[in-house]
Amino acid sequence: MTWLARLLLLPILALPVVLISAPPASACSCVSGTVKDFVEWADVVFVATVADGLGENASGGVAETKASVEHVYEGEVDDVVSITTSGSEASCGLNGVGAGETWLFFGTGGYDAVEVSLCGGSTVADSGLRENVKKLLGPGEAVVAPVDDPGDSDPGGTPPWLLPGGLVVLAAGAVALIVRSRRATSPSA
């Protein structure tokens, strides 16, 4: 065999080694969409401020954070919601969400748990995007954190039973003084 034939044969012999040792390719491929598409694909559309952020998860798995909901355009979500996504951008995980950032989320699920993805359209909430969503879904509604039940006692405050209990003790004391003073002033028999 000539040296030219050997040179041409070498890449052919090396090809199986390259194919066997190459790691499997993994990449997220999203179908591009418009705000209208994202709204149609989502169960819930809302604005929320992220507590701890969502970052790349070394193990792949699932990344999760809590977020305080400020405004709901579509669907039902609690005032604090758990946001989950794939832990890797290669599998379409929504990563790079910073703590304290306010985002417009397009997600699936609802109430206390919502799943989002890189392909779903979720992004930092800016006024232009919010206006587009309002045109499609209407004004939505602002979320107000629930106020504690007035019957609940605040561990650091005054217990709710203290005022009525104090009034009962004062009334009983007043009655006892009146009875005592009448006995002292009544003539002896």
PyMOL commands that place a pseudoatom at each C-alpha (Angstrom):
pseudoatom trace, name=CA, resn=MET, resi=1, chain=A, elem=C, hetatm=0, pos=[0.000, 0.000, 0.000]
pseudoatom trace, name=CA, resn=THR, resi=2, chain=A, elem=C, hetatm=0, pos=[1.350, 3.406, -0.885]
pseudoatom trace, name=CA, resn=TRP, resi=3, chain=A, elem=C, hetatm=0, pos=[1.665, 6.233, 1.553]
pseudoatom trace, name=CA, resn=LEU, resi=4, chain=A, elem=C, hetatm=0, pos=[-1.155, 8.138, -0.268]
pseudoatom trace, name=CA, resn=ALA, resi=5, chain=A, elem=C, hetatm=0, pos=[-3.544, 5.205, 0.188]
pseudoatom trace, name=CA, resn=ARG, resi=6, chain=A, elem=C, hetatm=0, pos=[-2.641, 4.948, 3.875]
pseudoatom trace, name=CA, resn=LEU, resi=7, chain=A, elem=C, hetatm=0, pos=[-3.225, 8.688, 4.314]
pseudoatom trace, name=CA, resn=LEU, resi=8, chain=A, elem=C, hetatm=0, pos=[-6.674, 8.414, 2.738]
pseudoatom trace, name=CA, resn=LEU, resi=9, chain=A, elem=C, hetatm=0, pos=[-7.541, 5.298, 4.779]
pseudoatom trace, name=CA, resn=LEU, resi=10, chain=A, elem=C, hetatm=0, pos=[-6.619, 6.855, 8.151]
pseudoatom trace, name=CA, resn=PRO, resi=11, chain=A, elem=C, hetatm=0, pos=[-9.697, 9.181, 8.468]
pseudoatom trace, name=CA, resn=ILE, resi=12, chain=A, elem=C, hetatm=0, pos=[-11.999, 6.288, 7.543]
pseudoatom trace, name=CA, resn=LEU, resi=13, chain=A, elem=C, hetatm=0, pos=[-10.507, 4.088, 10.261]
pseudoatom trace, name=CA, resn=ALA, resi=14, chain=A, elem=C, hetatm=0, pos=[-10.658, 6.889, 12.842]
pseudoatom trace, name=CA, resn=LEU, resi=15, chain=A, elem=C, hetatm=0, pos=[-14.350, 7.668, 12.202]
pseudoatom trace, name=CA, resn=PRO, resi=16, chain=A, elem=C, hetatm=0, pos=[-15.775, 4.851, 14.412]
pseudoatom trace, name=CA, resn=VAL, resi=17, chain=A, elem=C, hetatm=0, pos=[-13.580, 5.961, 17.324]
pseudoatom trace, name=CA, resn=VAL, resi=18, chain=A, elem=C, hetatm=0, pos=[-14.879, 9.518, 17.047]
pseudoatom trace, name=CA, resn=LEU, resi=19, chain=A, elem=C, hetatm=0, pos=[-18.507, 8.420, 16.769]
pseudoatom trace, name=CA, resn=ILE, resi=20, chain=A, elem=C, hetatm=0, pos=[-18.323, 6.002, 19.707]
pseudoatom trace, name=CA, resn=SER, resi=21, chain=A, elem=C, hetatm=0, pos=[-16.521, 8.388, 22.064]
pseudoatom trace, name=CA, resn=ALA, resi=22, chain=A, elem=C, hetatm=0, pos=[-18.535, 11.551, 21.280]
pseudoatom trace, name=CA, resn=PRO, resi=23, chain=A, elem=C, hetatm=0, pos=[-20.997, 12.555, 24.007]
pseudoatom trace, name=CA, resn=PRO, resi=24, chain=A, elem=C, hetatm=0, pos=[-24.638, 12.698, 23.009]
pseudoatom trace, name=CA, resn=ALA, resi=25, chain=A, elem=C, hetatm=0, pos=[-25.655, 16.072, 21.695]
pseudoatom trace, name=CA, resn=SER, resi=26, chain=A, elem=C, hetatm=0, pos=[-28.177, 17.919, 23.778]
pseudoatom trace, name=CA, resn=ALA, resi=27, chain=A, elem=C, hetatm=0, pos=[-29.530, 21.298, 23.028]
pseudoatom trace, name=CA, resn=CYS, resi=28, chain=A, elem=C, hetatm=0, pos=[-32.752, 23.097, 23.564]
pseudoatom trace, name=CA, resn=SER, resi=29, chain=A, elem=C, hetatm=0, pos=[-34.441, 23.977, 20.334]
pseudoatom trace, name=CA, resn=CYS, resi=30, chain=A, elem=C, hetatm=0, pos=[-37.356, 26.310, 20.781]
pseudoatom trace, name=CA, resn=VAL, resi=31, chain=A, elem=C, hetatm=0, pos=[-39.994, 27.176, 18.277]
pseudoatom trace, name=CA, resn=SER, resi=32, chain=A, elem=C, hetatm=0, pos=[-39.872, 30.946, 18.178]
pseudoatom trace, name=CA, resn=GLY, resi=33, chain=A, elem=C, hetatm=0, pos=[-43.050, 32.664, 19.209]
pseudoatom trace, name=CA, resn=THR, resi=34, chain=A, elem=C, hetatm=0, pos=[-44.693, 36.014, 19.682]
pseudoatom trace, name=CA, resn=VAL, resi=35, chain=A, elem=C, hetatm=0, pos=[-46.291, 37.387, 22.839]
pseudoatom trace, name=CA, resn=LYS, resi=36, chain=A, elem=C, hetatm=0, pos=[-49.614, 36.203, 21.425]
pseudoatom trace, name=CA, resn=ASP, resi=37, chain=A, elem=C, hetatm=0, pos=[-48.190, 32.658, 21.059]
pseudoatom trace, name=CA, resn=PHE, resi=38, chain=A, elem=C, hetatm=0, pos=[-46.785, 32.679, 24.595]
pseudoatom trace, name=CA, resn=VAL, resi=39, chain=A, elem=C, hetatm=0, pos=[-50.180, 33.766, 25.964]
pseudoatom trace, name=CA, resn=GLU, resi=40, chain=A, elem=C, hetatm=0, pos=[-51.935, 30.965, 24.050]
pseudoatom trace, name=CA, resn=TRP, resi=41, chain=A, elem=C, hetatm=0, pos=[-49.455, 28.317, 25.235]
pseudoatom trace, name=CA, resn=ALA, resi=42, chain=A, elem=C, hetatm=0, pos=[-49.568, 29.359, 28.914]
pseudoatom trace, name=CA, resn=ASP, resi=43, chain=A, elem=C, hetatm=0, pos=[-52.011, 28.372, 31.659]
pseudoatom trace, name=CA, resn=VAL, resi=44, chain=A, elem=C, hetatm=0, pos=[-50.935, 31.355, 33.751]
pseudoatom trace, name=CA, resn=VAL, resi=45, chain=A, elem=C, hetatm=0, pos=[-49.488, 34.776, 32.898]
pseudoatom trace, name=CA, resn=PHE, resi=46, chain=A, elem=C, hetatm=0, pos=[-48.311, 36.902, 35.811]
pseudoatom trace, name=CA, resn=VAL, resi=47, chain=A, elem=C, hetatm=0, pos=[-45.687, 39.344, 37.076]
pseudoatom trace, name=CA, resn=ALA, resi=48, chain=A, elem=C, hetatm=0, pos=[-43.660, 38.302, 40.120]
pseudoatom trace, name=CA, resn=THR, resi=49, chain=A, elem=C, hetatm=0, pos=[-40.475, 39.211, 41.980]
pseudoatom trace, name=CA, resn=VAL, resi=50, chain=A, elem=C, hetatm=0, pos=[-38.124, 36.264, 42.373]
pseudoatom trace, name=CA, resn=ALA, resi=51, chain=A, elem=C, hetatm=0, pos=[-36.761, 35.472, 45.839]
pseudoatom trace, name=CA, resn=ASP, resi=52, chain=A, elem=C, hetatm=0, pos=[-33.564, 33.452, 45.279]
pseudoatom trace, name=CA, resn=GLY, resi=53, chain=A, elem=C, hetatm=0, pos=[-33.142, 33.392, 41.516]
pseudoatom trace, name=CA, resn=LEU, resi=54, chain=A, elem=C, hetatm=0, pos=[-32.921, 30.472, 39.107]
pseudoatom trace, name=CA, resn=GLY, resi=55, chain=A, elem=C, hetatm=0, pos=[-29.474, 29.371, 38.039]
pseudoatom trace, name=CA, resn=GLU, resi=56, chain=A, elem=C, hetatm=0, pos=[-27.852, 26.520, 36.153]
pseudoatom trace, name=CA, resn=ASN, resi=57, chain=A, elem=C, hetatm=0, pos=[-28.105, 23.335, 38.214]
pseudoatom trace, name=CA, resn=ALA, resi=58, chain=A, elem=C, hetatm=0, pos=[-24.887, 21.272, 37.929]
pseudoatom trace, name=CA, resn=SER, resi=59, chain=A, elem=C, hetatm=0, pos=[-26.783, 17.987, 38.230]
pseudoatom trace, name=CA, resn=GLY, resi=60, chain=A, elem=C, hetatm=0, pos=[-29.345, 18.945, 35.583]
pseudoatom trace, name=CA, resn=GLY, resi=61, chain=A, elem=C, hetatm=0, pos=[-32.386, 18.103, 37.730]
pseudoatom trace, name=CA, resn=VAL, resi=62, chain=A, elem=C, hetatm=0, pos=[-34.942, 20.762, 38.570]
pseudoatom trace, name=CA, resn=ALA, resi=63, chain=A, elem=C, hetatm=0, pos=[-34.275, 24.336, 39.627]
pseudoatom trace, name=CA, resn=GLU, resi=64, chain=A, elem=C, hetatm=0, pos=[-36.811, 25.955, 41.955]
pseudoatom trace, name=CA, resn=THR, resi=65, chain=A, elem=C, hetatm=0, pos=[-37.417, 29.310, 43.625]
pseudoatom trace, name=CA, resn=LYS, resi=66, chain=A, elem=C, hetatm=0, pos=[-40.246, 31.203, 45.288]
pseudoatom trace, name=CA, resn=ALA, resi=67, chain=A, elem=C, hetatm=0, pos=[-41.672, 34.394, 43.845]
pseudoatom trace, name=CA, resn=SER, resi=68, chain=A, elem=C, hetatm=0, pos=[-44.021, 37.074, 45.189]
pseudoatom trace, name=CA, resn=VAL, resi=69, chain=A, elem=C, hetatm=0, pos=[-46.810, 37.647, 42.681]
pseudoatom trace, name=CA, resn=GLU, resi=70, chain=A, elem=C, hetatm=0, pos=[-47.654, 41.272, 41.957]
pseudoatom trace, name=CA, resn=HIS, resi=71, chain=A, elem=C, hetatm=0, pos=[-50.089, 41.085, 39.038]
pseudoatom trace, name=CA, resn=VAL, resi=72, chain=A, elem=C, hetatm=0, pos=[-52.060, 38.287, 37.348]
pseudoatom trace, name=CA, resn=TYR, resi=73, chain=A, elem=C, hetatm=0, pos=[-53.209, 38.587, 33.733]
pseudoatom trace, name=CA, resn=GLU, resi=74, chain=A, elem=C, hetatm=0, pos=[-54.433, 35.041, 33.169]
pseudoatom trace, name=CA, resn=GLY, resi=75, chain=A, elem=C, hetatm=0, pos=[-55.018, 31.943, 35.284]
pseudoatom trace, name=CA, resn=GLU, resi=76, chain=A, elem=C, hetatm=0, pos=[-54.974, 31.454, 39.028]
pseudoatom trace, name=CA, resn=VAL, resi=77, chain=A, elem=C, hetatm=0, pos=[-51.852, 31.821, 41.175]
pseudoatom trace, name=CA, resn=ASP, resi=78, chain=A, elem=C, hetatm=0, pos=[-51.337, 32.377, 44.891]
pseudoatom trace, name=CA, resn=ASP, resi=79, chain=A, elem=C, hetatm=0, pos=[-49.646, 35.518, 46.222]
pseudoatom trace, name=CA, resn=VAL, resi=80, chain=A, elem=C, hetatm=0, pos=[-46.445, 33.456, 46.700]
pseudoatom trace, name=CA, resn=VAL, resi=81, chain=A, elem=C, hetatm=0, pos=[-45.742, 30.807, 44.076]
pseudoatom trace, name=CA, resn=SER, resi=82, chain=A, elem=C, hetatm=0, pos=[-43.095, 28.121, 43.590]
pseudoatom trace, name=CA, resn=ILE, resi=83, chain=A, elem=C, hetatm=0, pos=[-41.445, 28.484, 40.167]
pseudoatom trace, name=CA, resn=THR, resi=84, chain=A, elem=C, hetatm=0, pos=[-39.786, 25.365, 38.736]
pseudoatom trace, name=CA, resn=THR, resi=85, chain=A, elem=C, hetatm=0, pos=[-37.799, 24.785, 35.558]
pseudoatom trace, name=CA, resn=SER, resi=86, chain=A, elem=C, hetatm=0, pos=[-35.287, 22.331, 34.195]
pseudoatom trace, name=CA, resn=GLY, resi=87, chain=A, elem=C, hetatm=0, pos=[-31.914, 22.862, 35.840]
pseudoatom trace, name=CA, resn=SER, resi=88, chain=A, elem=C, hetatm=0, pos=[-30.116, 23.148, 32.510]
pseudoatom trace, name=CA, resn=GLU, resi=89, chain=A, elem=C, hetatm=0, pos=[-30.469, 25.475, 29.525]
pseudoatom trace, name=CA, resn=ALA, resi=90, chain=A, elem=C, hetatm=0, pos=[-29.594, 22.502, 27.316]
pseudoatom trace, name=CA, resn=SER, resi=91, chain=A, elem=C, hetatm=0, pos=[-32.939, 21.006, 28.334]
pseudoatom trace, name=CA, resn=CYS, resi=92, chain=A, elem=C, hetatm=0, pos=[-34.753, 24.339, 27.998]
pseudoatom trace, name=CA, resn=GLY, resi=93, chain=A, elem=C, hetatm=0, pos=[-34.438, 25.423, 31.629]
pseudoatom trace, name=CA, resn=LEU, resi=94, chain=A, elem=C, hetatm=0, pos=[-35.052, 29.100, 32.348]
pseudoatom trace, name=CA, resn=ASN, resi=95, chain=A, elem=C, hetatm=0, pos=[-31.777, 29.988, 34.046]
pseudoatom trace, name=CA, resn=GLY, resi=96, chain=A, elem=C, hetatm=0, pos=[-30.084, 33.292, 34.799]
pseudoatom trace, name=CA, resn=VAL, resi=97, chain=A, elem=C, hetatm=0, pos=[-33.035, 34.733, 36.721]
pseudoatom trace, name=CA, resn=GLY, resi=98, chain=A, elem=C, hetatm=0, pos=[-31.524, 36.910, 39.443]
pseudoatom trace, name=CA, resn=ALA, resi=99, chain=A, elem=C, hetatm=0, pos=[-32.735, 37.264, 43.016]
pseudoatom trace, name=CA, resn=GLY, resi=100, chain=A, elem=C, hetatm=0, pos=[-34.945, 40.313, 43.440]
pseudoatom trace, name=CA, resn=GLU, resi=101, chain=A, elem=C, hetatm=0, pos=[-35.689, 40.627, 39.711]
pseudoatom trace, name=CA, resn=THR, resi=102, chain=A, elem=C, hetatm=0, pos=[-39.253, 41.189, 38.537]
pseudoatom trace, name=CA, resn=TRP, resi=103, chain=A, elem=C, hetatm=0, pos=[-40.294, 38.932, 35.657]
pseudoatom trace, name=CA, resn=LEU, resi=104, chain=A, elem=C, hetatm=0, pos=[-43.319, 38.419, 33.458]
pseudoatom trace, name=CA, resn=PHE, resi=105, chain=A, elem=C, hetatm=0, pos=[-43.899, 34.666, 33.577]
pseudoatom trace, name=CA, resn=PHE, resi=106, chain=A, elem=C, hetatm=0, pos=[-45.762, 32.549, 31.038]
pseudoatom trace, name=CA, resn=GLY, resi=107, chain=A, elem=C, hetatm=0, pos=[-46.165, 29.144, 32.676]
pseudoatom trace, name=CA, resn=THR, resi=108, chain=A, elem=C, hetatm=0, pos=[-48.119, 25.953, 33.115]
pseudoatom trace, name=CA, resn=GLY, resi=109, chain=A, elem=C, hetatm=0, pos=[-49.809, 24.837, 36.299]
pseudoatom trace, name=CA, resn=GLY, resi=110, chain=A, elem=C, hetatm=0, pos=[-51.116, 27.397, 38.733]
pseudoatom trace, name=CA, resn=TYR, resi=111, chain=A, elem=C, hetatm=0, pos=[-52.044, 28.273, 42.293]
pseudoatom trace, name=CA, resn=ASP, resi=112, chain=A, elem=C, hetatm=0, pos=[-48.919, 27.547, 44.370]
pseudoatom trace, name=CA, resn=ALA, resi=113, chain=A, elem=C, hetatm=0, pos=[-46.728, 25.862, 41.692]
pseudoatom trace, name=CA, resn=VAL, resi=114, chain=A, elem=C, hetatm=0, pos=[-45.874, 27.000, 38.164]
pseudoatom trace, name=CA, resn=GLU, resi=115, chain=A, elem=C, hetatm=0, pos=[-43.462, 25.467, 35.655]
pseudoatom trace, name=CA, resn=VAL, resi=116, chain=A, elem=C, hetatm=0, pos=[-41.636, 27.698, 33.182]
pseudoatom trace, name=CA, resn=SER, resi=117, chain=A, elem=C, hetatm=0, pos=[-39.162, 27.051, 30.375]
pseudoatom trace, name=CA, resn=LEU, resi=118, chain=A, elem=C, hetatm=0, pos=[-36.676, 28.867, 28.194]
pseudoatom trace, name=CA, resn=CYS, resi=119, chain=A, elem=C, hetatm=0, pos=[-39.083, 28.465, 25.269]
pseudoatom trace, name=CA, resn=GLY, resi=120, chain=A, elem=C, hetatm=0, pos=[-42.187, 29.796, 27.043]
pseudoatom trace, name=CA, resn=GLY, resi=121, chain=A, elem=C, hetatm=0, pos=[-41.503, 33.504, 26.646]
pseudoatom trace, name=CA, resn=SER, resi=122, chain=A, elem=C, hetatm=0, pos=[-40.870, 34.425, 30.299]
pseudoatom trace, name=CA, resn=THR, resi=123, chain=A, elem=C, hetatm=0, pos=[-38.602, 37.444, 30.573]
pseudoatom trace, name=CA, resn=VAL, resi=124, chain=A, elem=C, hetatm=0, pos=[-37.774, 40.488, 32.679]
pseudoatom trace, name=CA, resn=ALA, resi=125, chain=A, elem=C, hetatm=0, pos=[-40.983, 42.492, 33.028]
pseudoatom trace, name=CA, resn=ASP, resi=126, chain=A, elem=C, hetatm=0, pos=[-40.681, 45.763, 31.159]
pseudoatom trace, name=CA, resn=SER, resi=127, chain=A, elem=C, hetatm=0, pos=[-43.475, 48.235, 30.511]
pseudoatom trace, name=CA, resn=GLY, resi=128, chain=A, elem=C, hetatm=0, pos=[-43.622, 47.546, 26.752]
pseudoatom trace, name=CA, resn=LEU, resi=129, chain=A, elem=C, hetatm=0, pos=[-44.102, 43.822, 27.208]
pseudoatom trace, name=CA, resn=ARG, resi=130, chain=A, elem=C, hetatm=0, pos=[-46.684, 44.370, 29.927]
pseudoatom trace, name=CA, resn=GLU, resi=131, chain=A, elem=C, hetatm=0, pos=[-48.624, 46.662, 27.596]
pseudoatom trace, name=CA, resn=ASN, resi=132, chain=A, elem=C, hetatm=0, pos=[-48.624, 43.972, 24.885]
pseudoatom trace, name=CA, resn=VAL, resi=133, chain=A, elem=C, hetatm=0, pos=[-49.984, 41.443, 27.381]
pseudoatom trace, name=CA, resn=LYS, resi=134, chain=A, elem=C, hetatm=0, pos=[-52.656, 43.932, 28.534]
pseudoatom trace, name=CA, resn=LYS, resi=135, chain=A, elem=C, hetatm=0, pos=[-53.777, 44.389, 24.908]
pseudoatom trace, name=CA, resn=LEU, resi=136, chain=A, elem=C, hetatm=0, pos=[-54.209, 40.633, 24.564]
pseudoatom trace, name=CA, resn=LEU, resi=137, chain=A, elem=C, hetatm=0, pos=[-55.617, 39.711, 27.990]
pseudoatom trace, name=CA, resn=GLY, resi=138, chain=A, elem=C, hetatm=0, pos=[-56.962, 42.917, 29.482]
pseudoatom trace, name=CA, resn=PRO, resi=139, chain=A, elem=C, hetatm=0, pos=[-55.753, 44.718, 32.592]
pseudoatom trace, name=CA, resn=GLY, resi=140, chain=A, elem=C, hetatm=0, pos=[-55.640, 41.657, 34.836]
pseudoatom trace, name=CA, resn=GLU, resi=141, chain=A, elem=C, hetatm=0, pos=[-55.613, 42.260, 38.565]
pseudoatom trace, name=CA, resn=ALA, resi=142, chain=A, elem=C, hetatm=0, pos=[-53.094, 43.355, 41.138]
pseudoatom trace, name=CA, resn=VAL, resi=143, chain=A, elem=C, hetatm=0, pos=[-52.360, 40.833, 43.875]
pseudoatom trace, name=CA, resn=VAL, resi=144, chain=A, elem=C, hetatm=0, pos=[-52.598, 42.062, 47.422]
pseudoatom trace, name=CA, resn=ALA, resi=145, chain=A, elem=C, hetatm=0, pos=[-51.003, 39.964, 50.139]
pseudoatom trace, name=CA, resn=PRO, resi=146, chain=A, elem=C, hetatm=0, pos=[-53.672, 38.607, 52.494]
pseudoatom trace, name=CA, resn=VAL, resi=147, chain=A, elem=C, hetatm=0, pos=[-54.178, 40.388, 55.796]
pseudoatom trace, name=CA, resn=ASP, resi=148, chain=A, elem=C, hetatm=0, pos=[-54.086, 38.226, 58.909]
pseudoatom trace, name=CA, resn=ASP, resi=149, chain=A, elem=C, hetatm=0, pos=[-57.418, 37.350, 60.499]
pseudoatom trace, name=CA, resn=PRO, resi=150, chain=A, elem=C, hetatm=0, pos=[-58.118, 39.900, 63.262]
pseudoatom trace, name=CA, resn=GLY, resi=151, chain=A, elem=C, hetatm=0, pos=[-58.963, 36.979, 65.592]
pseudoatom trace, name=CA, resn=ASP, resi=152, chain=A, elem=C, hetatm=0, pos=[-55.400, 35.709, 65.341]
pseudoatom trace, name=CA, resn=SER, resi=153, chain=A, elem=C, hetatm=0, pos=[-53.048, 36.899, 68.012]
pseudoatom trace, name=CA, resn=ASP, resi=154, chain=A, elem=C, hetatm=0, pos=[-49.722, 38.376, 67.079]
pseudoatom trace, name=CA, resn=PRO, resi=155, chain=A, elem=C, hetatm=0, pos=[-47.020, 36.715, 69.195]
pseudoatom trace, name=CA, resn=GLY, resi=156, chain=A, elem=C, hetatm=0, pos=[-45.310, 40.055, 69.655]
pseudoatom trace, name=CA, resn=GLY, resi=157, chain=A, elem=C, hetatm=0, pos=[-48.509, 42.059, 70.224]
pseudoatom trace, name=CA, resn=THR, resi=158, chain=A, elem=C, hetatm=0, pos=[-51.445, 42.183, 72.591]
pseudoatom trace, name=CA, resn=PRO, resi=159, chain=A, elem=C, hetatm=0, pos=[-53.523, 38.983, 72.782]
pseudoatom trace, name=CA, resn=PRO, resi=160, chain=A, elem=C, hetatm=0, pos=[-57.065, 39.625, 71.514]
pseudoatom trace, name=CA, resn=TRP, resi=161, chain=A, elem=C, hetatm=0, pos=[-58.677, 38.238, 74.709]
pseudoatom trace, name=CA, resn=LEU, resi=162, chain=A, elem=C, hetatm=0, pos=[-56.927, 40.778, 76.947]
pseudoatom trace, name=CA, resn=LEU, resi=163, chain=A, elem=C, hetatm=0, pos=[-59.373, 43.677, 76.438]
pseudoatom trace, name=CA, resn=PRO, resi=164, chain=A, elem=C, hetatm=0, pos=[-62.622, 41.713, 77.049]
pseudoatom trace, name=CA, resn=GLY, resi=165, chain=A, elem=C, hetatm=0, pos=[-61.007, 39.829, 79.949]
pseudoatom trace, name=CA, resn=GLY, resi=166, chain=A, elem=C, hetatm=0, pos=[-59.833, 43.078, 81.523]
pseudoatom trace, name=CA, resn=LEU, resi=167, chain=A, elem=C, hetatm=0, pos=[-63.311, 44.605, 81.223]
pseudoatom trace, name=CA, resn=VAL, resi=168, chain=A, elem=C, hetatm=0, pos=[-64.859, 41.591, 82.985]
pseudoatom trace, name=CA, resn=VAL, resi=169, chain=A, elem=C, hetatm=0, pos=[-62.333, 41.863, 85.854]
pseudoatom trace, name=CA, resn=LEU, resi=170, chain=A, elem=C, hetatm=0, pos=[-63.014, 45.622, 86.199]
pseudoatom trace, name=CA, resn=ALA, resi=171, chain=A, elem=C, hetatm=0, pos=[-66.782, 45.085, 86.227]
pseudoatom trace, name=CA, resn=ALA, resi=172, chain=A, elem=C, hetatm=0, pos=[-66.491, 42.339, 88.872]
pseudoatom trace, name=CA, resn=GLY, resi=173, chain=A, elem=C, hetatm=0, pos=[-64.276, 44.608, 90.992]
pseudoatom trace, name=CA, resn=ALA, resi=174, chain=A, elem=C, hetatm=0, pos=[-66.770, 47.486, 90.722]
pseudoatom trace, name=CA, resn=VAL, resi=175, chain=A, elem=C, hetatm=0, pos=[-69.661, 45.217, 91.794]
pseudoatom trace, name=CA, resn=ALA, resi=176, chain=A, elem=C, hetatm=0, pos=[-67.614, 43.928, 94.770]
pseudoatom trace, name=CA, resn=LEU, resi=177, chain=A, elem=C, hetatm=0, pos=[-66.832, 47.503, 95.916]
pseudoatom trace, name=CA, resn=ILE, resi=178, chain=A, elem=C, hetatm=0, pos=[-70.480, 48.532, 95.683]
pseudoatom trace, name=CA, resn=VAL, resi=179, chain=A, elem=C, hetatm=0, pos=[-71.632, 45.496, 97.680]
pseudoatom trace, name=CA, resn=ARG, resi=180, chain=A, elem=C, hetatm=0, pos=[-68.916, 46.064, 100.295]
pseudoatom trace, name=CA, resn=SER, resi=181, chain=A, elem=C, hetatm=0, pos=[-69.691, 49.758, 100.695]
pseudoatom trace, name=CA, resn=ARG, resi=182, chain=A, elem=C, hetatm=0, pos=[-73.417, 49.042, 101.118]
pseudoatom trace, name=CA, resn=ARG, resi=183, chain=A, elem=C, hetatm=0, pos=[-72.708, 46.478, 103.827]
pseudoatom trace, name=CA, resn=ALA, resi=184, chain=A, elem=C, hetatm=0, pos=[-70.460, 48.904, 105.665]
pseudoatom trace, name=CA, resn=THR, resi=185, chain=A, elem=C, hetatm=0, pos=[-73.066, 51.706, 105.611]
pseudoatom trace, name=CA, resn=SER, resi=186, chain=A, elem=C, hetatm=0, pos=[-76.155, 49.604, 106.372]
pseudoatom trace, name=CA, resn=PRO, resi=187, chain=A, elem=C, hetatm=0, pos=[-77.414, 49.778, 109.987]
pseudoatom trace, name=CA, resn=SER, resi=188, chain=A, elem=C, hetatm=0, pos=[-76.692, 46.784, 112.166]
pseudoatom trace, name=CA, resn=ALA, resi=189, chain=A, elem=C, hetatm=0, pos=[-79.669, 44.819, 113.370]
for i in range(1, 189): cmd.bond("trace and resi %d" % i, "trace and resi %d" % (i + 1))
show_as sticks, trace
zoom trace
